[in-house]
Amino acid sequence: MERKIKLLHVGSMITLKILQSYLDNKKIENMIKNIFASNITVGIGKSYSSDELYVFEKDFEEAKNILDLFLNEK
């Protein structure tokens, strides 16, 4: 069975790590894509870029609710 991922949020690594801990506490699998490190690996480094947080499509609605609560706390 194919499991599709969906982009949840784009932001700084610090913000994504905090959000990731909320998702981990709810047992929602997630993945951060570090754009800066990816660019360095292929030789097109930038001084700054936003990173991306992904979740599986089946968990997206629950993760979106957690994201909304997190952003409203700020």
N, C-alpha and C positions, 0 to 999 in steps of 0.2 A: 504494500500500500504506500503510495506516494504521500509525503507530508509536505505541504506548502508552507513557506514562511511569508510573513507580511511585515512591512516596515511599520513600526509603532511610533518612533520618535527620532528626531535628528537634533543633536546638541553637543555640548562639550562632554568630554570623557568624565569629568567630575559629576555632572548631572546624570549622565547615563549610569554610572556606577551606583549612585544612590537609588535611582529608579530600579536598577537591576536587583538590588537587595530587597526592595519591596516585592518584586516579582518572585524572587527566590523564596521568600517567606510564604508566599501563596502557592509554592510548588509549580510555578509557571515557567516552563523552559524558555530560555531566551539566549540571544547571541548579540554581542556588540561587534560591529565591524569598525575597526580602527582605520579610518581613511588615510591618515597621515602615514601610518606604518605601511599600509598597502602601497602608497605612492612611493615611499622610499625603496621598498622591495623591488619595484619595477623601474626605479630610476627617474621618477618624475616628481620628486619631493616638493612640497609646498611648505611655507612657513606656518600656515594655519589652515585647518579645515574642520568642519563639523563631522562628528562620528554618528553612526546609525545603530539603533537598537531594533532588533527583529524578534518576533514571537511566531509561534506556529499559528496558522489560520484558525484552528479550532479554539485557541485561547485568546484570540484577538479582542473580543468584546469585553471579557473580564479584565484583560490587561489594559484596555482603553479606559475602563472605569478607574483602575488604579492610577493610571497616568493623569486623568482629570483631577482626582483627589490630590495627587502629588503637586500638580501645577497650581492648584488653588490654595495650597498651604504656603506657597512661596510669598 
